[in-house]
């Protein structure tokens, strides 16, 4: 059975990592899996380096993209297309008469306008199945869009490609020295692209508050983003001590090796992979109650939940972890245990394979 994953781009980001994970781990004796996008990048290069088929279908116009994709589907004889928030992929698959899945990776806040709702509803209804990456995304879809057949939507929780969970072989001291961070510092870190969605201004505000109460704290903001917004964030953080912008981090395991507390200050989400990574790396987390985080974090048991934009609550929860090392260790231990019990990669891969078989038969 031949499966094609299609997205707008395959550069950096959670959606792209999910596609790489699916291509790598659903390729077996039953499935031959490939990927295509209209913009190549880091993830597509990684696919090709590791021997997975990737097709660059870059074209300026929507109709040209659909035509290129239609030609590819017919030429390669794909049985199923899995679109990842990609309208062109749905249109091309339907034109070729093959099954198509639309994968909804986020609670897309820009669909508040009536035209956006109608447009996405149209494409969701054209798909043969709709996969929401969490129960929260599934509920969001049912609330905001018009699905004629709600039974074709299912939730399959995201998981992490196991290769991202390999611990660093380097010491904390070595990594900190390389980054120019004091060796005796306590590291509080996010991990995301630089985007309005991630609420990083609130993380910076929290850094200001905590710097007034504690010494030797370091706040890390890894990731890249749109140039103007990245510039704005750096200007915003000028008067916040010990805030480091790291840019793209290729070795995520190094970041988790030096991290003491993981923080996610997002304003909205779908099913953030970075939270799962932090849990798997046995890090205590303080995250906003958005997307599926309340499905993953049981407040006070394996992490802390706070409301979005509430810097007072974010500050208070981090402060609590800084002051109580025993609780910090217990939350981290429980987080790792819960990750492997509930969010393992095998569960996600098996559910997708079952869906592929059901649709193709």
Secondary structure, 3 states (H helix, E strand, C coil): CEEEEEECCCCCCHHHHHHHHHHHHHCCCCCEEEEEECCCCHHHHHHHHCCCCEEECCCCCHHHHHHHHHHHHHHHCCCEEEEECCHHHHHHHHHHCCEEEEEECCCCHHHHCHHHHHHHHHHHHHCCEEEECCHHHHHHHHHHCCCCCHHHEEECCCCCCHHHHCCCCCCHHHHHHHHCCCCCCEEEECCCCECHHHCHHHHHHHHHHHHCCCCCEEEEEECCECHHHHHHHHHHCCCCCCEEEEECCCCHHHHHHHCCEEEECCCCCCCCHHHHHHHHCCCEEEEECCCCHHHHCCECCCEEEECCCCHHHHHHHHHHHHHCHHHHHHHHHHHHHHHHHHCCHHHHHHHHHHHHHHHHC
